[in-house]
Amino acid sequence: MYCENQSSRSMPVKHSLVLDGEKGELVQASGRIGKKIGVPETKTIAALKSHSEAERRRRERINAHLATLRGLVPNNEKTDKATLLAEVISQVKQLRATARRASEGLHIPMDADEVHVEIVEHNGGDGSFLLRASLCCDYRPDLLSDIRQAINDLHIQVLKSEICTLGGRVKTVFLVTTGERDKDGAAGLEVLVSSVRGALSKILDKVSASAEYALDLFSPRKRQRVS
C-alpha cells in the first residue's frame, strides 16, 4: 500500500530583496509560497525611492555648480566636465600668480609668515654691497623695536625702509649695507646674508610664540617661509 504525506514535501520557494536593518544593504530573502512578506517589500521600495531621490538631488547640485563654472570661463558652453575643471584650475593658478606678482611690487602683507634676504648689488672692486631684506608676520607693538635692535647688533646701515600693514599683518622691507669696504669679499657677504636672515628668523619665531597664547581654536596656524 502506497501512502504519501503531502505535508512532508517542501513548497516551491521564491526570492525577494529586503533591506537589512543592521547592514543597511539589500539582501536576498526567501519564503514559502503563500507566506506574506508585504512589509519587507514595502520597506525595500521606500529605501530604493529614497536613494533614487537623494541621487537625483546630488546630480542637480553638481550640474548647478558646473553651470556656475561655465559662466566663469568664457566659451565653455559645450565643454565636457573634465576639460571644464582643467580650464578652471588653470585660470585659478594664473590668478594666484598674478596676485603674487602684484603683492611683490606693492609689498602687501600675505597670509604666510616669511623672511626673505637677497643680494641686490655687489661691487667686487671696492667691496661694497646692497642687501634687500623683508619680514612678513602678524603685527605686535614691539615688532619694529626688535627689528631696529637686530639691525644695530649686526652693525649694518639702513638705506631705505618700507612698512605696509593690512588686517593685522605687517610687511617690512629695507635696503641695508655695511657702509664700509668688505675685506672678506664674497665669503664675508654670504656670512652677512646668513646673519641677517637668522636675526629676522628669530624675530619671526618670537612673534609666532607670542601669538600662540592669543590664537583662537578655529584660526588656522600661519605657515612660515624663510628664503
C-alpha beads as a LAMMPS data file, in Angstrom:
LAMMPS data file: protein, C-alpha beads

227 atoms
226 bonds

1 atom types
1 bond types

-500.0 500.0 xlo xhi
-500.0 500.0 ylo yhi
-500.0 500.0 zlo zhi

Masses

1 110.0

Atoms # bond

1 1 1 0.000 0.000 0.000
2 1 1 1.441 3.314 -1.088
3 1 1 0.912 6.297 1.122
4 1 1 2.414 9.770 0.691
5 1 1 2.455 12.521 3.258
6 1 1 1.850 15.727 1.324
7 1 1 2.948 17.871 4.246
8 1 1 6.499 16.441 4.114
9 1 1 7.149 17.937 0.698
10 1 1 8.875 21.334 0.504
11 1 1 6.856 24.008 -1.158
12 1 1 8.431 25.988 -4.022
13 1 1 10.465 28.946 -2.805
14 1 1 10.549 32.428 -4.241
15 1 1 13.213 35.019 -3.571
16 1 1 12.826 38.700 -2.817
17 1 1 15.120 41.581 -1.881
18 1 1 14.731 43.050 1.591
19 1 1 16.583 45.818 3.426
20 1 1 18.874 44.523 6.174
21 1 1 18.437 46.988 9.052
22 1 1 21.851 46.218 10.589
23 1 1 23.939 46.154 7.393
24 1 1 21.985 48.865 5.613
25 1 1 22.094 46.746 2.437
26 1 1 19.609 44.961 0.192
27 1 1 19.838 41.198 0.800
28 1 1 18.050 38.195 -0.667
29 1 1 15.288 36.757 1.488
30 1 1 13.386 33.528 0.876
31 1 1 9.925 32.442 1.937
32 1 1 7.412 29.750 1.079
33 1 1 4.614 30.476 -1.319
34 1 1 1.685 31.857 0.466
35 1 1 3.730 33.470 3.233
36 1 1 3.069 37.185 3.432
37 1 1 6.166 39.368 3.077
38 1 1 4.461 42.609 2.205
39 1 1 6.101 44.658 4.986
40 1 1 9.753 43.955 3.947
41 1 1 8.904 44.641 0.301
42 1 1 7.320 47.949 1.267
43 1 1 10.447 48.962 3.183
44 1 1 12.617 47.943 0.237
45 1 1 10.620 50.046 -2.190
46 1 1 10.737 53.023 0.177
47 1 1 14.513 52.685 0.600
48 1 1 15.058 52.472 -3.155
49 1 1 12.903 55.536 -3.765
50 1 1 14.739 57.463 -1.054
51 1 1 18.124 56.516 -2.528
52 1 1 16.970 57.470 -6.018
53 1 1 15.723 60.852 -4.801
54 1 1 18.995 61.559 -2.961
55 1 1 20.991 60.661 -6.067
56 1 1 18.807 62.936 -8.199
57 1 1 19.389 65.879 -5.833
58 1 1 23.140 65.188 -5.834
59 1 1 23.273 65.282 -9.642
60 1 1 21.284 68.519 -9.671
61 1 1 23.762 70.159 -7.272
62 1 1 26.726 69.008 -9.373
63 1 1 25.124 70.286 -12.582
64 1 1 24.357 73.622 -10.905
65 1 1 27.997 74.007 -9.830
66 1 1 29.199 73.076 -13.321
67 1 1 26.841 75.657 -14.818
68 1 1 28.329 78.283 -12.499
69 1 1 31.851 77.318 -13.582
70 1 1 30.861 77.520 -17.259
71 1 1 29.649 81.054 -16.611
72 1 1 33.048 81.988 -15.170
73 1 1 35.074 80.511 -18.039
74 1 1 34.401 82.051 -21.484
75 1 1 33.415 79.914 -24.490
76 1 1 32.846 76.713 -22.498
77 1 1 29.117 76.055 -23.007
78 1 1 29.712 72.709 -24.754
79 1 1 32.889 71.655 -22.946
80 1 1 32.875 68.299 -21.150
81 1 1 33.265 68.216 -17.367
82 1 1 36.918 67.135 -17.257
83 1 1 38.033 69.845 -19.708
84 1 1 35.964 72.463 -17.877
85 1 1 37.525 71.624 -14.499
86 1 1 41.023 71.657 -16.023
87 1 1 40.384 75.103 -17.513
88 1 1 39.058 76.455 -14.209
89 1 1 42.090 75.109 -12.312
90 1 1 44.413 76.709 -14.875
91 1 1 42.698 80.087 -14.532
92 1 1 42.815 79.937 -10.725
93 1 1 46.569 79.268 -10.872
94 1 1 47.032 82.217 -13.223
95 1 1 45.050 84.495 -10.908
96 1 1 47.114 83.407 -7.905
97 1 1 50.345 84.068 -9.812
98 1 1 49.083 87.500 -10.856
99 1 1 48.107 88.339 -7.277
100 1 1 51.515 87.192 -6.042
101 1 1 53.347 89.400 -8.554
102 1 1 51.150 92.371 -7.671
103 1 1 51.761 91.918 -3.955
104 1 1 55.521 91.696 -4.504
105 1 1 55.526 95.052 -6.244
106 1 1 53.362 96.733 -3.606
107 1 1 54.816 94.930 -0.564
108 1 1 51.329 93.816 0.516
109 1 1 51.434 91.500 3.576
110 1 1 50.392 87.950 2.709
111 1 1 48.892 85.257 4.958
112 1 1 52.147 83.286 5.214
113 1 1 54.862 84.366 7.665
114 1 1 58.031 84.969 5.666
115 1 1 61.671 86.066 5.939
116 1 1 63.498 86.888 2.706
117 1 1 67.054 88.194 2.193
118 1 1 68.705 88.731 -1.200
119 1 1 71.795 90.401 -2.655
120 1 1 70.791 93.390 -4.766
121 1 1 74.249 94.640 -5.714
122 1 1 77.825 93.569 -5.034
123 1 1 80.757 95.556 -6.375
124 1 1 83.794 93.317 -6.195
125 1 1 86.126 96.229 -6.904
126 1 1 85.535 98.287 -3.778
127 1 1 83.823 95.592 -1.724
128 1 1 80.531 97.497 -1.430
129 1 1 77.204 95.682 -1.493
130 1 1 73.487 96.174 -1.087
131 1 1 71.030 93.750 0.521
132 1 1 67.247 93.706 0.439
133 1 1 65.603 92.071 3.458
134 1 1 61.925 91.625 4.275
135 1 1 59.861 90.295 7.152
136 1 1 56.138 89.481 6.918
137 1 1 54.202 88.462 10.037
138 1 1 51.439 89.440 12.464
139 1 1 51.808 92.903 13.952
140 1 1 52.682 93.386 17.602
141 1 1 53.707 96.587 19.464
142 1 1 57.398 95.752 19.945
143 1 1 57.977 94.359 16.438
144 1 1 59.665 97.462 14.994
145 1 1 61.901 97.931 18.035
146 1 1 63.031 94.294 17.728
147 1 1 63.897 94.833 14.061
148 1 1 65.835 98.002 14.865
149 1 1 67.752 96.227 17.643
150 1 1 68.619 93.332 15.323
151 1 1 69.979 95.738 12.695
152 1 1 72.067 97.586 15.292
153 1 1 73.524 94.308 16.590
154 1 1 74.634 93.377 13.064
155 1 1 76.347 96.776 12.574
156 1 1 74.692 97.401 9.227
157 1 1 73.320 100.641 7.819
158 1 1 69.714 101.002 6.651
159 1 1 69.466 102.996 3.419
160 1 1 65.725 102.665 2.864
161 1 1 62.772 101.021 4.585
162 1 1 59.096 100.496 3.760
163 1 1 56.315 99.260 6.034
164 1 1 52.871 98.110 4.903
165 1 1 50.054 96.833 7.135
166 1 1 46.836 95.069 6.223
167 1 1 44.311 93.401 8.518
168 1 1 46.661 92.921 11.442
169 1 1 49.505 91.780 9.169
170 1 1 52.671 93.790 8.529
171 1 1 55.439 93.558 5.946
172 1 1 58.728 95.413 6.452
173 1 1 61.160 95.775 3.545
174 1 1 64.522 97.530 3.857
175 1 1 67.797 98.000 1.980
176 1 1 70.989 97.685 4.020
177 1 1 74.756 97.974 3.626
178 1 1 77.747 97.937 5.981
179 1 1 78.802 101.415 4.926
180 1 1 82.420 100.268 4.562
181 1 1 84.582 98.005 2.411
182 1 1 84.096 94.277 2.891
183 1 1 87.591 92.833 3.275
184 1 1 86.384 89.215 3.128
185 1 1 84.755 89.617 -0.288
186 1 1 82.059 87.169 -1.399
187 1 1 82.610 84.843 1.549
188 1 1 82.036 87.652 4.038
189 1 1 78.937 88.758 2.149
190 1 1 77.414 85.280 2.370
191 1 1 78.084 85.258 6.109
192 1 1 76.315 88.600 6.472
193 1 1 73.327 87.394 4.416
194 1 1 73.053 84.372 6.693
195 1 1 73.336 86.590 9.791
196 1 1 70.575 88.947 8.630
197 1 1 68.337 86.001 7.754
198 1 1 68.986 84.395 11.137
199 1 1 68.267 87.617 13.062
200 1 1 64.943 88.151 11.272
201 1 1 64.007 84.493 11.717
202 1 1 64.463 84.862 15.480
203 1 1 62.087 87.838 15.435
204 1 1 59.588 85.760 13.459
205 1 1 59.850 82.929 15.988
206 1 1 59.222 85.419 18.792
207 1 1 56.115 86.741 17.027
208 1 1 54.802 83.206 16.483
209 1 1 55.427 82.226 20.107
210 1 1 53.592 85.264 21.486
211 1 1 50.698 84.715 19.075
212 1 1 50.113 81.160 20.319
213 1 1 48.662 82.453 23.581
214 1 1 46.022 84.503 21.761
215 1 1 45.404 82.086 18.907
216 1 1 41.739 81.194 18.518
217 1 1 40.950 77.474 18.348
218 1 1 39.296 77.877 14.972
219 1 1 42.019 80.049 13.394
220 1 1 44.450 78.302 11.010
221 1 1 48.092 78.325 12.065
222 1 1 50.272 80.546 9.893
223 1 1 52.840 78.891 7.638
224 1 1 56.441 80.079 7.932
225 1 1 58.709 80.542 4.956
226 1 1 62.387 81.519 5.038
227 1 1 64.383 82.254 1.897

Bonds

1 1 1 2
2 1 2 3
3 1 3 4
4 1 4 5
5 1 5 6
6 1 6 7
7 1 7 8
8 1 8 9
9 1 9 10
10 1 10 11
11 1 11 12
12 1 12 13
13 1 13 14
14 1 14 15
15 1 15 16
16 1 16 17
17 1 17 18
18 1 18 19
19 1 19 20
20 1 20 21
21 1 21 22
22 1 22 23
23 1 23 24
24 1 24 25
25 1 25 26
26 1 26 27
27 1 27 28
28 1 28 29
29 1 29 30
30 1 30 31
31 1 31 32
32 1 32 33
33 1 33 34
34 1 34 35
35 1 35 36
36 1 36 37
37 1 37 38
38 1 38 39
39 1 39 40
40 1 40 41
41 1 41 42
42 1 42 43
43 1 43 44
44 1 44 45
45 1 45 46
46 1 46 47
47 1 47 48
48 1 48 49
49 1 49 50
50 1 50 51
51 1 51 52
52 1 52 53
53 1 53 54
54 1 54 55
55 1 55 56
56 1 56 57
57 1 57 58
58 1 58 59
59 1 59 60
60 1 60 61
61 1 61 62
62 1 62 63
63 1 63 64
64 1 64 65
65 1 65 66
66 1 66 67
67 1 67 68
68 1 68 69
69 1 69 70
70 1 70 71
71 1 71 72
72 1 72 73
73 1 73 74
74 1 74 75
75 1 75 76
76 1 76 77
77 1 77 78
78 1 78 79
79 1 79 80
80 1 80 81
81 1 81 82
82 1 82 83
83 1 83 84
84 1 84 85
85 1 85 86
86 1 86 87
87 1 87 88
88 1 88 89
89 1 89 90
90 1 90 91
91 1 91 92
92 1 92 93
93 1 93 94
94 1 94 95
95 1 95 96
96 1 96 97
97 1 97 98
98 1 98 99
99 1 99 100
100 1 100 101
101 1 101 102
102 1 102 103
103 1 103 104
104 1 104 105
105 1 105 106
106 1 106 107
107 1 107 108
108 1 108 109
109 1 109 110
110 1 110 111
111 1 111 112
112 1 112 113
113 1 113 114
114 1 114 115
115 1 115 116
116 1 116 117
117 1 117 118
118 1 118 119
119 1 119 120
120 1 120 121
121 1 121 122
122 1 122 123
123 1 123 124
124 1 124 125
125 1 125 126
126 1 126 127
127 1 127 128
128 1 128 129
129 1 129 130
130 1 130 131
131 1 131 132
132 1 132 133
133 1 133 134
134 1 134 135
135 1 135 136
136 1 136 137
137 1 137 138
138 1 138 139
139 1 139 140
140 1 140 141
141 1 141 142
142 1 142 143
143 1 143 144
144 1 144 145
145 1 145 146
146 1 146 147
147 1 147 148
148 1 148 149
149 1 149 150
150 1 150 151
151 1 151 152
152 1 152 153
153 1 153 154
154 1 154 155
155 1 155 156
156 1 156 157
157 1 157 158
158 1 158 159
159 1 159 160
160 1 160 161
161 1 161 162
162 1 162 163
163 1 163 164
164 1 164 165
165 1 165 166
166 1 166 167
167 1 167 168
168 1 168 169
169 1 169 170
170 1 170 171
171 1 171 172
172 1 172 173
173 1 173 174
174 1 174 175
175 1 175 176
176 1 176 177
177 1 177 178
178 1 178 179
179 1 179 180
180 1 180 181
181 1 181 182
182 1 182 183
183 1 183 184
184 1 184 185
185 1 185 186
186 1 186 187
187 1 187 188
188 1 188 189
189 1 189 190
190 1 190 191
191 1 191 192
192 1 192 193
193 1 193 194
194 1 194 195
195 1 195 196
196 1 196 197
197 1 197 198
198 1 198 199
199 1 199 200
200 1 200 201
201 1 201 202
202 1 202 203
203 1 203 204
204 1 204 205
205 1 205 206
206 1 206 207
207 1 207 208
208 1 208 209
209 1 209 210
210 1 210 211
211 1 211 212
212 1 212 213
213 1 213 214
214 1 214 215
215 1 215 216
216 1 216 217
217 1 217 218
218 1 218 219
219 1 219 220
220 1 220 221
221 1 221 222
222 1 222 223
223 1 223 224
224 1 224 225
225 1 225 226
226 1 226 227
